[in-house]
Amino acid sequence: MNESAMLKTVPKKILVVYYSQSGQLTDLVRNVCTPLEADPDITVTYLAIEPEHAYPFPWPFLQFFNTFPETVYNDTPRLNALTLPTNSGFDLVILAYQVWFLSPSLPISAFLKTPEAKTLLHNTPVITLIGCRNMWLMAQEQMKQQLQTLGARLIDNVVLTDTAHSAFTFISTPLWMLTGKRGPFLNGLIPAAGIPQTEIQASRRFGTAIASQLAHRLADDNSPMLKGLGAVTINENLISSEKIARRSFMIWGRLLRTIGDQASRTRQIVLLLYIAFLVSMILTVVPLSALLKKLLSPFTREHIAAQKRYYAAPSGSDEKILP
């Protein structure tokens, strides 16, 4: 029997690691995995990450923003025990995460620090699956570093975002996070927050592609499985904005952590000042940055194209990348 035939007869095992606060990411995970669960030659194991002290949803206003210093500095919470054997020998890990303040969510970052993660992910193919508003590039850069530290092999990245205009999501997403209501708001003027259900259902194409290829892949194959499926879309106008915001989070996060812990009254007062600063920056710096980028685009075409290719890797973007 040749090697290819042997690969077809060996059942494949997939581990899906995720943390979902609102339930949207759970819905996305289940849709992606529907074709995998339907394949008799694939076993899917789910690992839902649970912090010892659950994060509330909807968020209380001040607690939401007070979480950002710990998030950007990767000061992770304690987790409940992971009820999963670490010697399972998974053929693929799907790591699904939310983006908090341009970083992977704290529960997922906490998982990546565990001994179990080191065992499960070392030398294992990993597909990252992101569900967020619209800014995910800096979070995925951090995720790449953490996976590299663990010796994991990142082979694909899938990102689903809110498809409404950023001006609308700037209002609808915070309202959803702070009230638990997705909308629509203002009698339909502002669309409902979150990834459209049609997009979530269409994400099953990724599971179908994985199921069709996994049985034939060699153990050391690091090639993407999801090319040509529109796994990510790069909004070039947000690249510089993310970098600016990331630097701001690091500076202010360091200051707030120096002032005190999350219960510190002084920290909370300074945090309110930062919230005002953050809103003003989003309303002024972000649109000005986008305008400047558009004006300079004839001179930065090649640089922008290179950035888009880099951030779209390894799965590739469904946008046309300029030569």
C-alpha positions as CSV (number, residue, x, y, z in Angstrom):
1,M,0.0,0.0,0.0
2,N,1.5,3.4,-1.0
3,E,1.8,6.3,1.5
4,S,-1.2,8.2,-0.1
5,A,-3.5,5.3,0.4
6,M,-2.4,4.8,4.0
7,L,-3.1,8.4,4.7
8,K,-6.7,8.0,3.5
9,T,-7.4,5.1,5.9
10,V,-6.1,6.8,9.1
11,P,-8.8,8.8,10.9
12,K,-7.9,12.4,11.5
13,K,-8.3,14.2,14.8
14,I,-9.0,18.0,15.1
15,L,-8.9,20.0,18.2
16,V,-10.9,23.3,18.3
17,V,-9.9,25.7,21.0
18,Y,-12.0,28.8,21.5
19,Y,-13.3,31.4,23.9
20,S,-16.5,33.3,23.1
21,Q,-18.0,36.0,25.3
22,S,-21.1,37.0,23.4
23,G,-21.7,33.7,21.6
24,Q,-20.9,35.0,18.1
25,L,-17.5,33.2,18.0
26,T,-19.1,30.0,19.1
27,D,-21.6,30.3,16.2
28,L,-18.8,30.9,13.8
29,V,-16.8,27.9,15.1
30,R,-19.8,25.6,14.8
31,N,-20.5,26.6,11.2
32,V,-16.9,26.1,10.2
33,C,-16.8,22.7,11.8
34,T,-20.2,21.5,10.5
35,P,-18.6,19.8,7.4
36,L,-15.8,18.4,9.6
37,E,-18.3,16.8,12.0
38,A,-20.2,15.3,9.1
39,D,-17.0,13.5,7.8
40,P,-16.9,10.0,9.3
41,D,-13.1,10.0,9.0
42,I,-12.6,13.1,11.2
43,T,-13.1,13.4,14.9
44,V,-13.6,16.9,16.2
45,T,-12.9,17.7,19.9
46,Y,-13.9,21.1,21.3
47,L,-12.1,22.9,24.1
48,A,-13.9,25.9,25.4
49,I,-11.6,28.1,27.5
50,E,-13.1,29.2,30.9
51,P,-11.5,31.8,33.1
52,E,-11.8,31.2,36.8
53,H,-13.6,34.6,37.1
54,A,-15.8,34.9,34.1
55,Y,-15.8,38.1,32.1
56,P,-19.3,39.7,32.1
57,F,-21.4,40.2,29.0
58,P,-22.6,42.8,28.5
59,W,-19.6,44.6,29.9
60,P,-19.9,47.3,32.6
61,F,-18.6,50.5,31.0
62,L,-15.6,51.1,33.2
63,Q,-14.6,47.4,33.5
64,F,-14.5,47.1,29.7
65,F,-11.9,49.9,29.3
66,N,-10.1,49.0,32.6
67,T,-9.2,45.6,31.0
68,F,-7.1,47.0,28.2
69,P,-3.8,47.6,30.1
70,E,-3.7,43.9,31.1
71,T,-4.8,42.8,27.7
72,V,-2.1,44.7,25.7
73,Y,0.6,43.6,28.3
74,N,-0.6,40.0,28.2
75,D,-1.2,39.9,32.0
76,T,-3.5,36.9,31.7
77,P,-6.1,35.5,34.1
78,R,-6.2,32.1,35.8
79,L,-8.2,29.5,33.9
80,N,-10.4,26.6,35.1
81,A,-8.7,23.3,34.6
82,L,-8.4,22.1,31.0
83,T,-10.3,18.8,30.8
84,L,-8.4,17.4,27.9
85,P,-5.6,14.9,27.7
86,T,-2.4,16.4,26.3
87,N,-1.2,13.2,24.5
88,S,-4.1,13.1,22.0
89,G,-1.8,13.6,19.0
90,F,-4.1,15.9,17.1
91,D,-3.6,16.3,13.4
92,L,-4.8,19.9,13.3
93,V,-5.7,22.6,15.8
94,I,-8.2,25.3,15.0
95,L,-7.6,28.2,17.4
96,A,-10.5,30.6,17.4
97,Y,-10.3,34.0,19.2
98,Q,-11.7,37.4,19.6
99,V,-9.7,40.6,19.4
100,W,-9.6,42.8,22.5
101,F,-7.9,46.1,22.2
102,L,-5.9,45.0,19.1
103,S,-4.7,41.9,21.0
104,P,-5.9,38.3,21.3
105,S,-8.5,38.0,24.1
106,L,-7.1,37.4,27.6
107,P,-8.6,33.9,28.0
108,I,-7.0,32.7,24.7
109,S,-3.6,34.3,25.6
110,A,-3.9,32.6,29.0
111,F,-4.4,29.2,27.3
112,L,-1.3,29.8,25.2
113,K,0.7,30.1,28.4
114,T,-0.3,26.8,29.8
115,P,1.8,23.6,29.8
116,E,-1.1,21.9,28.0
117,A,-0.8,24.4,25.1
118,K,2.9,23.7,24.7
119,T,2.2,20.0,24.4
120,L,-0.8,20.3,22.2
121,L,0.5,22.8,19.8
122,H,4.2,21.9,19.4
123,N,4.9,20.8,15.9
124,T,1.2,20.8,15.1
125,P,-0.5,22.5,12.2
126,V,-2.7,25.4,13.4
127,I,-5.5,27.4,11.7
128,T,-6.4,30.6,13.4
129,L,-10.0,31.8,13.2
130,I,-10.8,35.4,14.1
131,G,-14.2,37.0,14.6
132,C,-14.1,40.8,15.3
133,R,-15.3,44.2,14.3
134,N,-12.6,45.2,11.7
135,M,-9.1,45.6,13.2
136,W,-7.2,42.4,13.7
137,L,-3.8,42.8,12.1
138,M,-1.8,43.6,15.3
139,A,-3.6,40.9,17.2
140,Q,-2.6,38.3,14.6
141,E,1.0,39.5,14.7
142,Q,1.0,38.8,18.4
143,M,-0.6,35.5,17.8
144,K,2.1,34.5,15.3
145,Q,4.8,35.3,17.9
146,Q,3.0,33.2,20.6
147,L,2.6,30.3,18.2
148,Q,6.2,30.5,17.1
149,T,7.3,30.4,20.7
150,L,5.2,27.2,21.2
151,G,6.7,25.6,18.1
152,A,3.3,25.5,16.4
153,R,3.0,25.5,12.6
154,L,0.5,28.2,11.4
155,I,-0.8,27.1,8.1
156,D,-4.0,29.2,7.6
157,N,-5.8,32.3,9.0
158,V,-9.5,33.0,8.6
159,V,-11.0,36.3,9.6
160,L,-14.7,37.3,9.6
161,T,-15.6,40.9,10.4
162,D,-18.6,43.2,10.7
163,T,-19.2,44.2,7.1
164,A,-21.0,47.5,7.9
165,H,-19.1,50.8,7.4
166,S,-16.6,51.7,10.1
167,A,-18.6,54.8,11.0
168,F,-21.6,52.6,11.9
169,T,-19.6,49.9,13.7
170,F,-17.9,52.6,15.8
171,I,-21.3,53.1,17.4
172,S,-23.0,49.7,17.1
173,T,-20.1,47.6,18.5
174,P,-19.7,49.5,21.8
175,L,-23.5,49.5,22.2
176,W,-23.5,45.8,21.8
177,M,-20.6,45.2,24.2
178,L,-22.1,47.5,26.8
179,T,-25.8,46.7,26.5
180,G,-25.9,43.2,25.0
181,K,-28.2,44.5,22.3
182,R,-27.0,44.1,18.7
183,G,-29.5,46.5,17.1
184,P,-30.3,47.8,14.5
185,F,-30.2,51.2,16.2
186,L,-31.9,54.5,15.5
187,N,-34.8,52.9,13.6
188,G,-32.4,51.0,11.3
189,L,-30.1,53.9,10.5
190,I,-27.3,52.1,12.1
191,P,-27.1,48.4,11.1
192,A,-27.0,45.6,13.7
193,A,-23.6,44.9,15.2
194,G,-21.5,41.9,14.5
195,I,-20.7,39.5,11.7
196,P,-23.8,39.1,9.4
197,Q,-25.4,35.6,9.8
198,T,-25.0,35.0,6.1
199,E,-21.3,35.4,6.4
200,I,-21.1,33.1,9.4
201,Q,-23.1,30.4,7.5
202,A,-20.9,30.9,4.4
203,S,-17.9,30.1,6.6
204,R,-18.8,26.4,6.2
205,R,-16.7,26.5,3.0
206,F,-13.6,26.5,5.1
207,G,-14.6,23.4,6.9
208,T,-15.5,21.8,3.6
209,A,-12.0,22.6,2.2
210,I,-10.3,21.3,5.3
211,A,-12.3,18.0,5.2
212,S,-11.5,17.4,1.5
213,Q,-7.7,17.9,2.0
214,L,-6.9,16.7,5.5
215,A,-7.0,13.0,4.8
216,H,-4.4,13.4,2.0
217,R,-1.9,15.6,3.8
218,L,1.5,14.5,5.0
219,A,2.3,15.1,8.6
220,D,5.0,17.7,7.8
221,D,2.9,19.6,5.2
222,N,2.8,23.3,6.1
223,S,1.1,24.5,2.9
224,P,-2.2,26.4,3.3
225,M,-5.5,24.6,2.8
226,L,-7.7,27.7,2.4
227,K,-6.2,29.6,-0.5
228,G,-8.6,31.1,-3.0
229,L,-11.5,31.0,-0.5
230,G,-11.4,34.7,0.6
231,A,-10.1,33.7,4.0
232,V,-9.1,37.3,4.9
233,T,-9.7,40.8,3.5
234,I,-7.1,43.5,4.1
235,N,-8.4,47.1,4.5
236,E,-5.3,49.0,3.6
237,N,-6.8,52.2,5.3
238,L,-6.6,50.5,8.7
239,I,-3.0,49.3,8.6
240,S,-1.4,52.5,9.8
241,S,-4.3,53.2,12.1
242,E,-3.8,49.9,13.9
243,K,-0.1,50.6,14.4
244,I,-0.8,54.0,15.8
245,A,-3.5,52.7,18.1
246,R,-1.3,49.8,19.2
247,R,1.5,52.3,20.3
248,S,-1.1,54.4,22.1
249,F,-2.4,51.3,24.0
250,M,1.1,50.3,25.0
251,I,2.0,53.8,26.3
252,W,-1.2,54.4,28.2
253,G,-1.4,50.8,29.4
254,R,2.0,51.1,31.0
255,L,1.0,54.4,32.7
256,L,-2.2,52.9,34.0
257,R,-0.5,49.7,35.3
258,T,2.1,51.9,37.1
259,I,-0.7,53.9,38.8
260,G,-2.3,50.8,40.3
261,D,-4.4,47.7,39.8
262,Q,-7.9,47.7,38.3
263,A,-9.5,48.5,41.7
264,S,-7.4,51.7,42.0
265,R,-9.6,54.9,42.1
266,T,-6.7,57.0,40.7
267,R,-6.3,54.6,37.8
268,Q,-10.0,54.8,37.1
269,I,-9.9,58.6,37.0
270,V,-6.9,58.6,34.6
271,L,-8.7,55.9,32.6
272,L,-11.6,58.2,32.0
273,L,-9.2,60.8,30.6
274,Y,-7.8,58.2,28.3
275,I,-11.2,57.2,27.1
276,A,-11.8,60.9,26.1
277,F,-8.4,60.9,24.4
278,L,-9.1,57.6,22.6
279,V,-12.5,58.8,21.2
280,S,-11.0,62.1,20.0
281,M,-8.1,60.2,18.3
282,I,-10.6,57.9,16.5
283,L,-12.6,60.8,15.3
284,T,-9.7,62.8,14.1
285,V,-6.4,60.9,13.6
286,V,-8.0,57.8,12.0
287,P,-9.9,59.7,9.2
288,L,-6.9,62.1,8.7
289,S,-4.6,59.1,8.4
290,A,-6.9,57.5,5.8
291,L,-7.1,60.7,3.8
292,L,-3.3,61.1,3.9
293,K,-2.9,57.5,2.8
294,K,-5.2,58.1,-0.1
295,L,-3.4,61.2,-1.2
296,L,-0.1,59.4,-1.1
297,S,-1.3,56.2,-2.7
298,P,0.2,56.9,-6.1
299,F,3.6,57.1,-4.5
300,T,3.2,54.2,-2.0
301,R,1.4,51.7,-4.3
302,E,4.2,49.0,-4.1
303,H,4.6,49.4,-0.4
304,I,0.9,49.0,0.2
305,A,0.7,46.0,-2.0
306,A,3.6,44.4,-0.1
307,Q,1.9,45.1,3.2
308,K,-1.3,43.6,2.0
309,R,0.5,40.4,0.8
310,Y,2.2,40.1,4.2
311,Y,-0.9,40.5,6.4
312,A,-3.0,38.3,4.1
313,A,-0.6,35.4,4.5
314,P,-0.7,32.4,4.7
315,S,-4.2,31.9,3.3
316,G,-4.4,35.0,1.1
317,S,-6.9,37.7,0.5
318,D,-9.9,37.9,-1.7
319,E,-9.0,41.4,-2.6
320,K,-7.1,42.2,-5.7
321,I,-3.5,42.9,-4.7
322,L,-1.9,45.5,-6.9
323,P,1.3,44.5,-8.6
